[in-house]
Amino acid sequence: MPTNGKKILQCELFVLGSFVTLAIVIEYIHDMPSFRFFAHVKSRSYE
């Protein structure tokens, strides 16, 4: 596989990571989870 394919994969992972990071940052700024999944994960991690 050419290196071009690897670059595309890295780009996709970077974009995906950016979206996840942005979502988490927004969650903490508002301090009230709009996604039940994030609220569920956060409450589980504190127990």
QUIBELHU-V753926 format. One record per backbone hydrogen bond with DSSP energy under -1.0 kcal/mol. CO is the residue of the C=O (numbers start at 1). NH is the residue of the N-H. If there is no record, write none. Layout:
co;nh
CO;NH
CO;NH
This chain:
co;nh
3;7
4;8
5;9
6;10
7;11
8;12
9;13
10;14
11;15
12;16
13;17
14;18
15;19
16;20
17;21
18;22
19;23
20;24
21;25
22;26
23;27
24;28
25;29
26;30
27;31
35;39
36;40
37;41
38;42
39;43
40;44
41;45
42;46
